[in-house]
Amino acid sequence: MTTLIKLRQTNTPGRVPTTGQLEFGEAALNTADGKLFIKKAEFANTSSFAVDFLNNGGQDWIVQGTDRTGSIVSLDGNISIQAGDTLTITNDAVGHPLYLKTAAGTGTDDQIFNAIGQGAQAGTDVVWIPNPDQVGTYYYQCSIHSGMVGTITVTAGSSTESIVEFSADPQDILNLIKTVDGANSGLDSDLLDGQSGEYYLDYNNFTNVPPATLDLTLAGKVTGNAFSNTGVMTLTTELANTGVTAGTYGSASLVPILTIDEDGRITVANTTSVAGVSATNWYVANNTFVIQTADGGVFKTPIDEFTNLTVNGDITVTGTVDGRDIAADGIILDGLASATTTVNLSGKVTGSAVSNNGVIDITTELANTGVTAGTYGSASQIPIITVDEDGRVTLLSNTAVAGVESFTWETANNTLRLETGDGTVRFVNVDNFTDLTVNGDIIVTGNVDGRDVSVDGAKLDLIEDGATADQTATEILNALKTVDGPGSGLNADLLDDANGAFYLEYSNFTNVPDATFVLNQIKTVDGTGSGLDADLLDGLHASEILSQAANSAASQIGDGSIEIVAGDALIGGGTFTTNQFTNQTITINHKDVSAQANVDNSAGNVLQDINFDTFGHVVGVSSIDLDTRYYTETELDGGQLDNRYYTETESDGRFALQTITITGGDGLTGGGDLSASRIITHADTSSQANIVFANTAVSPEFIESLDFDDFGHVVSVTKGIRNYLDQATADARYVNVTGDTMTGDLEVQADIIQDYARLITLTASSSSVFPALILQWTGADYASGELTITAATSSGTQISKMLIVHDGTTAYATEFGNISTTANDLASFDVGLSSGNVNVVATNASATATTYKIFARLVE
């Protein structure tokens, strides 16, 4: 760029131009006086603004920084400044030279003449301070790409204009220098009064040098002060006060507690009471010394053996000592010279005394066990106590009570589950017992030692009391004859020397009725309720009869109301209409018609009579003692039954063979003549299949309605669904609005909005070195925020913490915490306020895929 300097010239001595005659950047020369004049502006309220430029390919400038409007983040956005402001644009783009111009367009023409660093790129700056006459619109332009262009708006600022004079006259220059010399002028002279600086530094050139003096003051942990002008100094030092109160600490009942600094000096001193002995007792009966400590501890120890015993005072012995009568020996010893006796107690009981008169008194003291005096244990703390062999506490501490939180029995796997208050869950498998005692009944759905107890029990119930397995065949046969007959359940292999197949063979049947006989028999029972399903009725099929009936009755069909009323032994009912189109459930339940209490027989008592009502419900029960009704084994062995029953031969001669038939009635099937065993079973009167109901924690299924046949069998089931949560699921999923205690993790997949704040978590990513918007919020909603941001790449992770606030115009931020696992930061962060939104942008340190995760706490 060629810079054109405009010159005004005059040869009139003393002529000086006015501010109105010169433009900024124009010079005036007075050749007669040898002086040069320029126009200068003094600005008021100027500011400095820094803006960073990146490129979005060759299409746009990415602009980020500050101007007169506040924080700016944009593509090719306007930059607003005032005349006199300092605008510094750092162009981080490579291959995109930046020029500030008076007109948009590529190339290097139309440059702003007073901008410094034109053509900046790759991290260099363009700096421009607009003059007062440069108010207007200017352009920042990439000299290569026409689309990379934006505007700079310069508005008028407050300034004062003046003329600056430059003269070649040495006196004028000296006078000019004198206007600015003095303190802090930065003027560096070569000589002072004809002498260089070295002259003034030479001690030999000093005048009026006073005698050498030294004023020494010691501060810190050692203090003192002394003054000397003789070269010899005596300093009396004093240790600085540590703050501790002077005095005596510690006594027989008080333990000193001291805080020592790194110099070994006491900085804090106080005392605490000794958890010493509060009471002592001596029990002569068993030579036991009992000590009660201040913390409630009681310690007992027998004292009946001593080593080096010292006694202050008299010892009274009612017997002998080592077989000697001390009193008698004392008379002998009275004439001897007195001796001095010293007794010292050591170990866990201490004390000492000296006597020369045979009487020793010892003041004892229990040796300290090292335990810290205090109160241990509470409703939530369990004391852990270490006791020595003498019963004295040597160590005390507390641990939290791991109380029982829940206690459940899992029947599926015979497991007892116990959860304690500290979250510990313990499982115990309870399925193996030794000498198990059960008060009450045991219900077994499987086998015991491979045996079906109910089946074996039924068989055992048929064995008489006292029965044995050593009976003869005749005895067994005779016993069988006492219970055979109808209903005995006896399954013989032969009947009159013929097996069951003989009696099933139709050709062996006698007196078989013919078809006419069967028809006549049917006619005796047909009619209403017979259940006879004929193919034709009066020559017509059922469909034909229904069609004729429908045609004739079409106009006579009404919508009558039908009421279902529960009969005897039932309760419930309801009403519906004959032409009702909607489903309706009418429930009829079994009525409790029996007041019979449970009967528990024992000691030979069994049920004798059971009374039923007309519906088969038990209404009365009576029992009998079997012990008085049956013969004993001895009585039977004596032939008690020999004359009471017929033999088979006698029976065949006395009784005619009869055919008895049993037939299943309503709701039953099976039967036949009793020439063989017959089975009557429950008829399948219901086609309802098994239904599995979803017993889920959310929207479980339930029985909405049941339909029964005449025998109370379920013929249809209707499912229903209730849209509710069980208590455990609801407690785990939701927090009680009136307050709740959570024992697990709280997972929130959205923002948390509170009265005056909002918690936000989100993620963003970027793979370029251009600023990327990672968080935005409406400035009118929240005035400030606290952000924790992590930036993660394949090489490491960086975490930063920022505080952000805005005033509606400008957003301000401070990054007060930042740490990275890499040598250099992975990203940098900045904020801006644009269109009422607070924008947080992240700039990758390199074009590496970077994932940002943000946790923000916004406050109104």
Secondary structure, DSSP 4 states (H G I P E B T S, - for coil): -PPPPEEEEE--TT----TTT--TTEEEEETTTTEEEEEEEEEES--EEEEEEEEETTTEEEEEEEETTEEEEEES--EEEETT-EEEEEE--SS--EEEESS--SSS-SB-TTEESTTB-TTEEEEE---GGG-EEEEEEESS-TTSEEEEEEE--EEEEEEEEEE--HHHHHHHHHTT-STT-----S-BTTB-HHHHH-GGG--SPPPP-EEEEE-SSEEEEEEESSS------EEPP-SPPPS----SSEEEEEEE-TTS-EEEEEEEE---EEEEEEEGGGTEEEEEETTS-EEEEE----SS---BS----SS-BTTB-HHHHHHHHTTSPP--EEEEE-TTEEEEEEESSS-B----EEPP--PPPS----SSEEEEEEE-TTS-EEEEEEEE---EEEEEEETTTTEEEEEETTS-EEEEE----SS---SS----SS-BTTB-HHHHHHHHHTSPTT--S---HHHHHHHHHTT-STTS----S-BTTB-HHHHH-GGG--S---HHHHHHHHHTT-STTS----S-BTTB-HHHHHHHHHHHHGGG----EEEEE--TTEEEEEEEETT--S-----EEE-----PPP----TTEEEEEEEE-TTS-EEEEEEEEGGGTS--HHHHHTTTTTTTS--HHHHHHH------EEE--TTEEEEEETTS---EEE-----PPP------SBS-EEEEEEEE-TTS-EEEEEEEE---B-HHHHHHH---TT-----S----SS-EE-SSEEEEEEEEEE-SSS-EEEEEEETTT-SEEEEEEEEEETTEEEEEEEEEEE-SS-EEEEEEEEEESSSS-SEEEEEEEETTEEEEEEEESSSS-EEEEEEEEEE-
